[in-house]
């Protein structure tokens, strides 16, 4: 199973038509499950060969974009209830920024995927400029989903640096697939918000501006439940592995292959 995440930059000044980005994803990434953030579905609808889950109209208030779960060769079953016997309605504070679904493969439940776009506001709606307030709250809200499934992938643009990852991720036993495979990559020179030094294996996934001195940032992540993380086969991403990314968006994908199918 191949999971990936990519911010399509459909919020402000998109670089490419939406349909072109979906086609590029199919050919260059070839995922089973894709978490698109700051994304839209093409006007003509979900492209042939894809299934998708998203909130119509996006976040709203002129923000017609959001998080989209898109799949090829899989189906999605929206998670609407959680808890014992799934009797409690699943609620989240930022509909469209967070999407959660069961992944159905060949008619059977494979596990769960949770897509997150870290809102740049706190719980009161005050702008804080990062996802450090919103992402922990989102993760608390999806806790029943994480606990209910053996295979769980949480992915998206968290709008935080590696050092700011919420501690709740460790409590859930969610493994950062990039850091888990860091020894397979050279250190990322100039990595922002990172204190790992020579052990840094982060990826440059966000180019904050067009300056030659643009900040080197990884703010897009993929996390896997511990049983699934033991089946990681390959991890790639960032502009090093996807050099065309800056021509298409201001983000680069993160991609992980699992043995599990």
VEXNU-803772 format. One record per residue: x, y, z of N, C-alpha, C in turn. Coordinates in steps of 0.2 Angstrom, whole numbers, plus 5000, padded with zeros to 4 digits. Layout:
BEGIN
+------+------+------+------+------+------+------+------+------+
:   nx :   ny :   nz :  cax :  cay :  caz :   cx :   cy :   cz :
+------+------+------+------+------+------+------+------+------+
:    X :    Y :    Z :    X :    Y :    Z :    X :    Y :    Z :
...
+------+------+------+------+------+------+------+------+------+
END
This chain:
BEGIN
+------+------+------+------+------+------+------+------+------+
:   nx :   ny :   nz :  cax :  cay :  caz :   cx :   cy :   cz :
+------+------+------+------+------+------+------+------+------+
: 5004 : 4994 : 5000 : 5000 : 5000 : 5000 : 5004 : 5006 : 5000 :
: 5003 : 5011 : 4996 : 5007 : 5017 : 4995 : 5002 : 5023 : 4998 :
: 5004 : 5026 : 5003 : 5001 : 5032 : 5005 : 5005 : 5038 : 5004 :
: 5002 : 5044 : 5003 : 5006 : 5050 : 5001 : 5002 : 5056 : 5003 :
: 5005 : 5062 : 5005 : 5002 : 5068 : 5006 : 5005 : 5073 : 5002 :
: 5001 : 5078 : 5000 : 5004 : 5084 : 4996 : 4999 : 5090 : 4996 :
: 5002 : 5095 : 4998 : 4998 : 5102 : 4998 : 4998 : 5105 : 4991 :
: 4992 : 5105 : 4988 : 4991 : 5108 : 4981 : 4991 : 5115 : 4980 :
: 4992 : 5119 : 4986 : 4992 : 5126 : 4985 : 4986 : 5129 : 4981 :
: 4980 : 5127 : 4983 : 4974 : 5129 : 4980 : 4971 : 5135 : 4984 :
: 4974 : 5137 : 4989 : 4971 : 5142 : 4993 : 4973 : 5149 : 4990 :
: 4979 : 5150 : 4988 : 4981 : 5157 : 4986 : 4985 : 5156 : 4980 :
: 4984 : 5159 : 4975 : 4988 : 5159 : 4968 : 4990 : 5152 : 4966 :
: 4986 : 5148 : 4965 : 4988 : 5141 : 4963 : 4992 : 5141 : 4956 :
: 4997 : 5137 : 4956 : 5002 : 5137 : 4950 : 4999 : 5134 : 4944 :
: 4995 : 5128 : 4945 : 4993 : 5124 : 4940 : 4986 : 5122 : 4941 :
: 4982 : 5121 : 4935 : 4975 : 5119 : 4935 : 4975 : 5113 : 4940 :
: 4969 : 5112 : 4943 : 4968 : 5107 : 4948 : 4968 : 5100 : 4944 :
: 4965 : 5099 : 4939 : 4965 : 5093 : 4935 : 4972 : 5091 : 4933 :
: 4977 : 5096 : 4932 : 4984 : 5094 : 4930 : 4987 : 5091 : 4936 :
: 4986 : 5094 : 4942 : 4989 : 5091 : 4948 : 4987 : 5084 : 4950 :
: 4981 : 5083 : 4949 : 4978 : 5076 : 4950 : 4981 : 5071 : 4945 :
: 4982 : 5073 : 4939 : 4985 : 5069 : 4934 : 4992 : 5068 : 4935 :
: 4996 : 5073 : 4937 : 5003 : 5073 : 4939 : 5004 : 5068 : 4945 :
: 4999 : 5068 : 4950 : 4999 : 5064 : 4956 : 4999 : 5056 : 4954 :
: 4994 : 5055 : 4949 : 4993 : 5048 : 4947 : 4999 : 5045 : 4943 :
: 5002 : 5049 : 4939 : 5008 : 5047 : 4935 : 5015 : 5047 : 4939 :
: 5016 : 5052 : 4943 : 5022 : 5053 : 4947 : 5023 : 5050 : 4953 :
: 5017 : 5049 : 4957 : 5017 : 5046 : 4964 : 5013 : 5040 : 4964 :
: 5008 : 5039 : 4960 : 5005 : 5032 : 4959 : 5002 : 5030 : 4966 :
: 4999 : 5033 : 4970 : 4997 : 5031 : 4976 : 4991 : 5027 : 4976 :
: 4990 : 5023 : 4982 : 4984 : 5020 : 4983 : 4979 : 5024 : 4987 :
: 4982 : 5028 : 4992 : 4979 : 5033 : 4996 : 4983 : 5039 : 4996 :
: 4979 : 5045 : 4994 : 4982 : 5052 : 4994 : 4979 : 5056 : 4999 :
: 4982 : 5060 : 5003 : 4980 : 5065 : 5007 : 4982 : 5072 : 5004 :
: 4977 : 5075 : 5000 : 4978 : 5082 : 4997 : 4976 : 5087 : 5003 :
: 4980 : 5092 : 5004 : 4978 : 5098 : 5008 : 4978 : 5104 : 5004 :
: 4975 : 5109 : 5006 : 4974 : 5115 : 5003 : 4972 : 5113 : 4995 :
: 4967 : 5109 : 4995 : 4965 : 5106 : 4988 : 4958 : 5107 : 4987 :
: 4957 : 5106 : 4980 : 4950 : 5106 : 4977 : 4949 : 5100 : 4973 :
: 4943 : 5098 : 4972 : 4941 : 5093 : 4967 : 4940 : 5097 : 4960 :
: 4943 : 5094 : 4955 : 4942 : 5098 : 4948 : 4934 : 5099 : 4947 :
: 4933 : 5105 : 4943 : 4926 : 5107 : 4942 : 4922 : 5101 : 4939 :
: 4925 : 5097 : 4934 : 4922 : 5092 : 4931 : 4921 : 5086 : 4936 :
: 4923 : 5086 : 4942 : 4922 : 5080 : 4946 : 4928 : 5076 : 4948 :
: 4928 : 5071 : 4952 : 4933 : 5067 : 4953 : 4935 : 5063 : 4947 :
: 4942 : 5064 : 4945 : 4944 : 5061 : 4939 : 4943 : 5053 : 4939 :
: 4942 : 5051 : 4933 : 4941 : 5044 : 4932 : 4947 : 5040 : 4935 :
: 4945 : 5034 : 4938 : 4950 : 5030 : 4942 : 4951 : 5032 : 4949 :
: 4948 : 5037 : 4951 : 4949 : 5040 : 4958 : 4943 : 5039 : 4962 :
: 4943 : 5038 : 4968 : 4938 : 5039 : 4973 : 4940 : 5045 : 4978 :
: 4935 : 5048 : 4981 : 4937 : 5053 : 4985 : 4932 : 5055 : 4991 :
: 4935 : 5058 : 4996 : 4930 : 5060 : 5001 : 4933 : 5067 : 5003 :
: 4928 : 5072 : 5003 : 4930 : 5079 : 5005 : 4923 : 5082 : 5007 :
: 4924 : 5088 : 5010 : 4918 : 5092 : 5011 : 4917 : 5097 : 5006 :
: 4911 : 5097 : 5003 : 4909 : 5101 : 4997 : 4909 : 5108 : 5000 :
: 4912 : 5113 : 4996 : 4913 : 5120 : 4998 : 4919 : 5121 : 5002 :
: 4922 : 5116 : 5004 : 4928 : 5117 : 5008 : 4927 : 5120 : 5015 :
: 4932 : 5124 : 5017 : 4932 : 5127 : 5024 : 4926 : 5132 : 5024 :
: 4925 : 5136 : 5019 : 4920 : 5141 : 5019 : 4923 : 5148 : 5019 :
: 4919 : 5153 : 5020 : 4921 : 5160 : 5020 : 4926 : 5161 : 5015 :
: 4924 : 5160 : 5009 : 4928 : 5161 : 5003 : 4934 : 5156 : 5002 :
: 4935 : 5152 : 5007 : 4940 : 5147 : 5007 : 4937 : 5140 : 5004 :
: 4937 : 5140 : 4998 : 4933 : 5134 : 4995 : 4938 : 5128 : 4994 :
: 4943 : 5127 : 4998 : 4948 : 5122 : 4998 : 4948 : 5118 : 5005 :
: 4951 : 5113 : 5005 : 4951 : 5109 : 5011 : 4956 : 5103 : 5010 :
: 4955 : 5098 : 5015 : 4958 : 5092 : 5014 : 4954 : 5087 : 5011 :
: 4957 : 5083 : 5006 : 4954 : 5078 : 5002 : 4957 : 5071 : 5003 :
: 4953 : 5066 : 5004 : 4956 : 5059 : 5004 : 4954 : 5057 : 4997 :
: 4959 : 5055 : 4993 : 4958 : 5052 : 4987 : 4962 : 5045 : 4986 :
: 4958 : 5041 : 4982 : 4961 : 5034 : 4982 : 4960 : 5031 : 4975 :
: 4965 : 5026 : 4974 : 4965 : 5023 : 4967 : 4965 : 5015 : 4969 :
: 4960 : 5012 : 4967 : 4960 : 5005 : 4969 : 4957 : 5003 : 4976 :
: 4955 : 5008 : 4979 : 4952 : 5008 : 4986 : 4946 : 5011 : 4986 :
: 4942 : 5010 : 4992 : 4936 : 5014 : 4993 : 4936 : 5017 : 5000 :
: 4933 : 5022 : 5001 : 4932 : 5026 : 5008 : 4926 : 5025 : 5011 :
: 4926 : 5023 : 5017 : 4920 : 5023 : 5021 : 4920 : 5029 : 5026 :
: 4917 : 5034 : 5026 : 4917 : 5040 : 5030 : 4916 : 5038 : 5037 :
: 4920 : 5040 : 5042 : 4920 : 5039 : 5049 : 4915 : 5044 : 5052 :
: 4909 : 5042 : 5054 : 4904 : 5047 : 5056 : 4903 : 5046 : 5064 :
: 4904 : 5040 : 5066 : 4903 : 5038 : 5073 : 4909 : 5035 : 5076 :
: 4910 : 5036 : 5083 : 4916 : 5033 : 5086 : 4914 : 5030 : 5093 :
: 4919 : 5027 : 5096 : 4917 : 5024 : 5103 : 4914 : 5017 : 5103 :
: 4912 : 5014 : 5108 : 4910 : 5008 : 5109 : 4903 : 5007 : 5105 :
: 4904 : 5002 : 5100 : 4898 : 5001 : 5095 : 4897 : 5007 : 5091 :
: 4902 : 5012 : 5091 : 4901 : 5017 : 5086 : 4895 : 5021 : 5087 :
: 4893 : 5023 : 5093 : 4887 : 5026 : 5095 : 4887 : 5034 : 5095 :
: 4894 : 5036 : 5096 : 4895 : 5043 : 5097 : 4896 : 5046 : 5091 :
: 4893 : 5052 : 5089 : 4895 : 5055 : 5083 : 4902 : 5058 : 5083 :
: 4905 : 5057 : 5078 : 4912 : 5060 : 5077 : 4912 : 5067 : 5075 :
: 4915 : 5071 : 5080 : 4915 : 5078 : 5078 : 4922 : 5081 : 5078 :
: 4923 : 5086 : 5074 : 4929 : 5089 : 5074 : 4928 : 5097 : 5073 :
: 4933 : 5100 : 5076 : 4932 : 5108 : 5076 : 4933 : 5111 : 5070 :
: 4936 : 5108 : 5065 : 4937 : 5111 : 5058 : 4935 : 5107 : 5053 :
: 4929 : 5106 : 5051 : 4927 : 5102 : 5046 : 4930 : 5104 : 5039 :
: 4932 : 5100 : 5035 : 4935 : 5101 : 5029 : 4943 : 5102 : 5030 :
: 4945 : 5104 : 5035 : 4952 : 5104 : 5037 : 4955 : 5097 : 5039 :
: 4950 : 5093 : 5042 : 4951 : 5086 : 5044 : 4946 : 5081 : 5041 :
: 4949 : 5076 : 5038 : 4945 : 5071 : 5035 : 4947 : 5064 : 5038 :
: 4942 : 5060 : 5039 : 4944 : 5053 : 5042 : 4939 : 5048 : 5039 :
: 4942 : 5042 : 5037 : 4939 : 5037 : 5034 : 4942 : 5030 : 5035 :
: 4938 : 5025 : 5034 : 4940 : 5018 : 5034 : 4943 : 5017 : 5027 :
: 4948 : 5014 : 5026 : 4950 : 5012 : 5019 : 4948 : 5005 : 5018 :
: 4944 : 5004 : 5012 : 4941 : 4998 : 5010 : 4945 : 4995 : 5004 :
: 4948 : 4989 : 5005 : 4952 : 4986 : 5000 : 4949 : 4979 : 4998 :
: 4947 : 4978 : 4992 : 4943 : 4972 : 4990 : 4937 : 4970 : 4995 :
: 4934 : 4975 : 4997 : 4928 : 4974 : 5001 : 4929 : 4973 : 5008 :
: 4935 : 4974 : 5010 : 4937 : 4973 : 5017 : 4940 : 4979 : 5020 :
: 4939 : 4980 : 5027 : 4942 : 4986 : 5030 : 4950 : 4985 : 5031 :
: 4954 : 4989 : 5028 : 4961 : 4989 : 5029 : 4963 : 4992 : 5035 :
: 4960 : 4998 : 5037 : 4962 : 5002 : 5042 : 4959 : 5009 : 5042 :
: 4962 : 5014 : 5044 : 4959 : 5021 : 5044 : 4965 : 5025 : 5042 :
: 4962 : 5031 : 5038 : 4967 : 5036 : 5036 : 4964 : 5043 : 5039 :
: 4968 : 5047 : 5041 : 4966 : 5053 : 5044 : 4970 : 5059 : 5040 :
: 4967 : 5063 : 5037 : 4970 : 5069 : 5034 : 4969 : 5075 : 5037 :
: 4975 : 5079 : 5039 : 4974 : 5085 : 5043 : 4978 : 5091 : 5039 :
: 4975 : 5096 : 5039 : 4978 : 5103 : 5037 : 4978 : 5107 : 5044 :
: 4984 : 5108 : 5046 : 4984 : 5112 : 5052 : 4982 : 5119 : 5051 :
: 4977 : 5121 : 5054 : 4974 : 5128 : 5054 : 4978 : 5133 : 5058 :
: 4979 : 5139 : 5055 : 4984 : 5144 : 5058 : 4980 : 5148 : 5063 :
: 4976 : 5145 : 5067 : 4972 : 5148 : 5072 : 4972 : 5144 : 5078 :
: 4970 : 5147 : 5084 : 4969 : 5143 : 5090 : 4961 : 5141 : 5091 :
: 4960 : 5138 : 5096 : 4953 : 5136 : 5097 : 4948 : 5142 : 5097 :
: 4950 : 5148 : 5099 : 4945 : 5153 : 5099 : 4945 : 5157 : 5092 :
: 4949 : 5154 : 5087 : 4949 : 5157 : 5080 : 4954 : 5163 : 5080 :
: 4958 : 5164 : 5085 : 4963 : 5169 : 5084 : 4969 : 5167 : 5080 :
: 4971 : 5171 : 5075 : 4977 : 5169 : 5071 : 4983 : 5168 : 5075 :
: 4987 : 5162 : 5074 : 4993 : 5161 : 5078 : 4999 : 5160 : 5073 :
: 4997 : 5159 : 5067 : 5003 : 5158 : 5062 : 5006 : 5152 : 5061 :
: 5003 : 5147 : 5065 : 5006 : 5140 : 5064 : 5000 : 5135 : 5066 :
: 5002 : 5128 : 5065 : 4997 : 5123 : 5068 : 4998 : 5121 : 5075 :
: 5002 : 5125 : 5079 : 5004 : 5122 : 5085 : 4998 : 5122 : 5090 :
: 4993 : 5126 : 5089 : 4987 : 5126 : 5093 : 4982 : 5121 : 5090 :
: 4981 : 5121 : 5084 : 4975 : 5117 : 5081 : 4977 : 5110 : 5080 :
: 4983 : 5108 : 5078 : 4984 : 5101 : 5077 : 4984 : 5097 : 5083 :
: 4986 : 5099 : 5089 : 4985 : 5095 : 5095 : 4977 : 5094 : 5097 :
: 4973 : 5099 : 5095 : 4966 : 5098 : 5096 : 4963 : 5093 : 5091 :
: 4965 : 5093 : 5085 : 4963 : 5089 : 5080 : 4965 : 5082 : 5082 :
: 4971 : 5081 : 5084 : 4973 : 5074 : 5086 : 4969 : 5071 : 5092 :
: 4968 : 5075 : 5097 : 4963 : 5073 : 5103 : 4957 : 5071 : 5100 :
: 4954 : 5074 : 5095 : 4947 : 5073 : 5093 : 4947 : 5066 : 5089 :
: 4953 : 5064 : 5086 : 4953 : 5058 : 5082 : 4955 : 5052 : 5086 :
: 4957 : 5053 : 5093 : 4959 : 5048 : 5097 : 4955 : 5042 : 5097 :
: 4948 : 5042 : 5097 : 4945 : 5036 : 5096 : 4946 : 5032 : 5090 :
: 4947 : 5035 : 5084 : 4948 : 5032 : 5078 : 4955 : 5029 : 5078 :
: 4960 : 5032 : 5081 : 4967 : 5029 : 5081 : 4966 : 5023 : 5086 :
: 4963 : 5023 : 5091 : 4963 : 5017 : 5096 : 4959 : 5011 : 5093 :
: 4954 : 5013 : 5088 : 4950 : 5007 : 5086 : 4953 : 5003 : 5080 :
: 4958 : 5005 : 5077 : 4961 : 5002 : 5071 : 4968 : 5000 : 5072 :
: 4970 : 4994 : 5070 : 4977 : 4992 : 5070 : 4981 : 4996 : 5065 :
: 4979 : 4997 : 5059 : 4982 : 5000 : 5054 : 4979 : 5008 : 5053 :
: 4983 : 5012 : 5055 : 4981 : 5019 : 5055 : 4987 : 5024 : 5051 :
: 4985 : 5028 : 5047 : 4989 : 5033 : 5044 : 4986 : 5040 : 5045 :
: 4990 : 5044 : 5048 : 4989 : 5051 : 5049 : 4993 : 5055 : 5045 :
: 4991 : 5059 : 5041 : 4995 : 5063 : 5036 : 4992 : 5070 : 5034 :
: 4997 : 5074 : 5032 : 4995 : 5081 : 5030 : 5000 : 5086 : 5031 :
: 4998 : 5092 : 5030 : 5002 : 5098 : 5031 : 5000 : 5101 : 5038 :
: 5004 : 5100 : 5043 : 5003 : 5101 : 5050 : 5004 : 5109 : 5051 :
: 5008 : 5112 : 5047 : 5010 : 5119 : 5048 : 5014 : 5120 : 5054 :
: 5018 : 5115 : 5056 : 5023 : 5115 : 5061 : 5030 : 5112 : 5059 :
: 5035 : 5114 : 5063 : 5041 : 5111 : 5062 : 5042 : 5105 : 5066 :
: 5047 : 5101 : 5064 : 5048 : 5094 : 5067 : 5048 : 5095 : 5075 :
: 5052 : 5100 : 5078 : 5052 : 5101 : 5085 : 5046 : 5102 : 5088 :
: 5041 : 5104 : 5084 : 5034 : 5106 : 5087 : 5029 : 5101 : 5087 :
: 5031 : 5095 : 5085 : 5026 : 5090 : 5084 : 5023 : 5088 : 5091 :
: 5016 : 5088 : 5091 : 5013 : 5087 : 5098 : 5015 : 5080 : 5101 :
: 5016 : 5080 : 5108 : 5018 : 5074 : 5111 : 5012 : 5069 : 5111 :
: 5006 : 5071 : 5110 : 5001 : 5066 : 5109 : 5002 : 5061 : 5104 :
: 5006 : 5062 : 5099 : 5008 : 5057 : 5094 : 5011 : 5052 : 5097 :
: 5016 : 5053 : 5101 : 5020 : 5048 : 5105 : 5015 : 5043 : 5109 :
: 5010 : 5047 : 5112 : 5005 : 5044 : 5117 : 5001 : 5039 : 5113 :
: 5000 : 5041 : 5107 : 4996 : 5036 : 5102 : 5000 : 5031 : 5099 :
: 5006 : 5031 : 5100 : 5011 : 5026 : 5097 : 5011 : 5027 : 5089 :
: 5010 : 5033 : 5087 : 5011 : 5035 : 5080 : 5018 : 5037 : 5078 :
: 5020 : 5033 : 5073 : 5028 : 5034 : 5071 : 5028 : 5039 : 5065 :
: 5033 : 5043 : 5066 : 5035 : 5048 : 5060 : 5039 : 5044 : 5055 :
: 5036 : 5042 : 5049 : 5039 : 5038 : 5045 : 5046 : 5041 : 5042 :
: 5046 : 5048 : 5042 : 5052 : 5051 : 5039 : 5058 : 5050 : 5044 :
: 5056 : 5052 : 5051 : 5061 : 5051 : 5056 : 5063 : 5043 : 5057 :
: 5058 : 5039 : 5056 : 5060 : 5032 : 5057 : 5065 : 5029 : 5051 :
: 5065 : 5033 : 5046 : 5070 : 5031 : 5040 : 5075 : 5036 : 5039 :
: 5077 : 5040 : 5044 : 5081 : 5045 : 5043 : 5088 : 5043 : 5041 :
: 5090 : 5037 : 5044 : 5097 : 5035 : 5042 : 5098 : 5033 : 5035 :
: 5092 : 5033 : 5031 : 5093 : 5032 : 5024 : 5094 : 5038 : 5020 :
: 5094 : 5044 : 5023 : 5095 : 5050 : 5019 : 5101 : 5054 : 5022 :
: 5104 : 5058 : 5018 : 5109 : 5063 : 5022 : 5105 : 5068 : 5026 :
: 5108 : 5072 : 5030 : 5105 : 5077 : 5034 : 5103 : 5082 : 5030 :
: 5097 : 5085 : 5031 : 5094 : 5091 : 5027 : 5097 : 5097 : 5030 :
: 5102 : 5100 : 5025 : 5105 : 5106 : 5027 : 5101 : 5112 : 5028 :
: 5101 : 5115 : 5034 : 5097 : 5121 : 5036 : 5090 : 5120 : 5038 :
: 5089 : 5113 : 5040 : 5082 : 5111 : 5042 : 5080 : 5116 : 5048 :
: 5074 : 5119 : 5047 : 5071 : 5123 : 5052 : 5068 : 5119 : 5057 :
: 5068 : 5122 : 5063 : 5065 : 5119 : 5069 : 5067 : 5112 : 5070 :
: 5073 : 5110 : 5069 : 5076 : 5103 : 5070 : 5082 : 5104 : 5074 :
: 5083 : 5099 : 5079 : 5089 : 5099 : 5083 : 5092 : 5092 : 5083 :
: 5091 : 5088 : 5078 : 5094 : 5082 : 5077 : 5101 : 5082 : 5074 :
: 5103 : 5087 : 5071 : 5110 : 5088 : 5069 : 5111 : 5083 : 5064 :
: 5117 : 5079 : 5064 : 5119 : 5074 : 5059 : 5114 : 5068 : 5059 :
: 5109 : 5068 : 5063 : 5104 : 5062 : 5063 : 5098 : 5065 : 5059 :
: 5098 : 5071 : 5057 : 5092 : 5074 : 5054 : 5091 : 5070 : 5047 :
: 5085 : 5068 : 5046 : 5084 : 5065 : 5039 : 5078 : 5068 : 5036 :
: 5076 : 5074 : 5038 : 5070 : 5077 : 5036 : 5070 : 5079 : 5029 :
: 5064 : 5081 : 5026 : 5064 : 5082 : 5019 : 5061 : 5090 : 5018 :
: 5064 : 5093 : 5013 : 5061 : 5100 : 5012 : 5055 : 5099 : 5008 :
: 5049 : 5100 : 5012 : 5043 : 5100 : 5009 : 5039 : 5106 : 5008 :
: 5042 : 5112 : 5010 : 5038 : 5118 : 5009 : 5043 : 5124 : 5008 :
: 5042 : 5127 : 5002 : 5046 : 5133 : 5000 : 5043 : 5139 : 5002 :
: 5045 : 5142 : 5007 : 5042 : 5148 : 5010 : 5044 : 5154 : 5006 :
: 5042 : 5155 : 5000 : 5044 : 5161 : 4996 : 5049 : 5159 : 4990 :
: 5050 : 5163 : 4986 : 5054 : 5161 : 4980 : 5061 : 5164 : 4980 :
: 5063 : 5166 : 4986 : 5070 : 5169 : 4987 : 5075 : 5163 : 4987 :
: 5081 : 5164 : 4984 : 5086 : 5159 : 4985 : 5088 : 5157 : 4992 :
: 5086 : 5161 : 4997 : 5087 : 5160 : 5004 : 5081 : 5158 : 5008 :
: 5076 : 5155 : 5004 : 5070 : 5153 : 5007 : 5071 : 5148 : 5012 :
: 5067 : 5148 : 5017 : 5068 : 5143 : 5023 : 5067 : 5136 : 5021 :
: 5071 : 5132 : 5024 : 5071 : 5125 : 5022 : 5067 : 5122 : 5027 :
: 5061 : 5120 : 5026 : 5056 : 5117 : 5030 : 5053 : 5111 : 5029 :
: 5052 : 5106 : 5033 : 5047 : 5101 : 5033 : 5041 : 5102 : 5037 :
: 5035 : 5103 : 5034 : 5029 : 5104 : 5038 : 5024 : 5099 : 5036 :
: 5026 : 5095 : 5031 : 5021 : 5090 : 5029 : 5023 : 5083 : 5032 :
: 5019 : 5079 : 5035 : 5021 : 5073 : 5038 : 5016 : 5067 : 5036 :
: 5019 : 5061 : 5037 : 5015 : 5055 : 5037 : 5017 : 5051 : 5044 :
: 5012 : 5049 : 5048 : 5013 : 5045 : 5054 : 5009 : 5039 : 5053 :
: 5012 : 5033 : 5055 : 5009 : 5027 : 5055 : 5008 : 5024 : 5062 :
: 5003 : 5020 : 5063 : 5003 : 5016 : 5069 : 5009 : 5011 : 5070 :
: 5010 : 5009 : 5076 : 5017 : 5005 : 5077 : 5016 : 4998 : 5073 :
: 5011 : 4995 : 5073 : 5011 : 4988 : 5069 : 5012 : 4990 : 5061 :
: 5009 : 4995 : 5059 : 5010 : 4997 : 5052 : 5017 : 4999 : 5050 :
: 5020 : 5003 : 5055 : 5027 : 5006 : 5054 : 5032 : 5000 : 5054 :
: 5031 : 4995 : 5056 : 5035 : 4989 : 5056 : 5035 : 4986 : 5049 :
: 5031 : 4989 : 5045 : 5030 : 4986 : 5038 : 5032 : 4991 : 5033 :
: 5036 : 4997 : 5035 : 5038 : 5002 : 5030 : 5043 : 4999 : 5025 :
: 5042 : 5000 : 5019 : 5047 : 4997 : 5014 : 5051 : 5003 : 5011 :
: 5048 : 5008 : 5010 : 5052 : 5014 : 5007 : 5048 : 5021 : 5009 :
: 5052 : 5026 : 5010 : 5050 : 5032 : 5011 : 5054 : 5037 : 5007 :
: 5050 : 5042 : 5003 : 5053 : 5047 : 4999 : 5049 : 5053 : 4999 :
: 5052 : 5058 : 4997 : 5048 : 5065 : 4997 : 5053 : 5071 : 4997 :
: 5049 : 5076 : 4998 : 5053 : 5083 : 4997 : 5055 : 5084 : 4990 :
: 5058 : 5090 : 4989 : 5060 : 5092 : 4983 : 5066 : 5088 : 4980 :
: 5070 : 5085 : 4985 : 5075 : 5081 : 4983 : 5073 : 5075 : 4978 :
: 5067 : 5072 : 4980 : 5065 : 5066 : 4977 : 5060 : 5069 : 4971 :
: 5057 : 5075 : 4972 : 5052 : 5077 : 4968 : 5054 : 5084 : 4965 :
: 5059 : 5084 : 4961 : 5062 : 5091 : 4959 : 5057 : 5096 : 4955 :
: 5052 : 5093 : 4952 : 5047 : 5097 : 4949 : 5042 : 5101 : 4953 :
: 5042 : 5099 : 4960 : 5037 : 5101 : 4964 : 5036 : 5109 : 4965 :
: 5042 : 5112 : 4965 : 5041 : 5120 : 4965 : 5038 : 5123 : 4959 :
: 5038 : 5119 : 4954 : 5034 : 5122 : 4948 : 5027 : 5121 : 4948 :
: 5024 : 5116 : 4953 : 5017 : 5115 : 4953 : 5014 : 5117 : 4959 :
: 5018 : 5118 : 4965 : 5015 : 5120 : 4971 : 5021 : 5123 : 4975 :
: 5019 : 5126 : 4981 : 5025 : 5128 : 4985 : 5026 : 5122 : 4990 :
: 5024 : 5116 : 4989 : 5025 : 5110 : 4993 : 5027 : 5105 : 4989 :
: 5031 : 5100 : 4992 : 5033 : 5094 : 4989 : 5030 : 5088 : 4993 :
: 5028 : 5082 : 4990 : 5025 : 5077 : 4993 : 5029 : 5073 : 4998 :
: 5026 : 5069 : 5002 : 5029 : 5064 : 5006 : 5026 : 5057 : 5005 :
: 5030 : 5052 : 5003 : 5027 : 5046 : 5001 : 5030 : 5040 : 5005 :
: 5025 : 5035 : 5007 : 5028 : 5029 : 5010 : 5024 : 5023 : 5007 :
: 5028 : 5018 : 5007 : 5026 : 5011 : 5004 : 5026 : 5007 : 5010 :
: 5020 : 5003 : 5011 : 5020 : 4998 : 5017 : 5019 : 4991 : 5013 :
: 5022 : 4986 : 5017 : 5021 : 4979 : 5014 : 5014 : 4977 : 5014 :
: 5011 : 4980 : 5020 : 5004 : 4977 : 5021 : 4999 : 4979 : 5015 :
: 4995 : 4975 : 5013 : 4990 : 4976 : 5008 : 4983 : 4973 : 5010 :
+------+------+------+------+------+------+------+------+------+
END
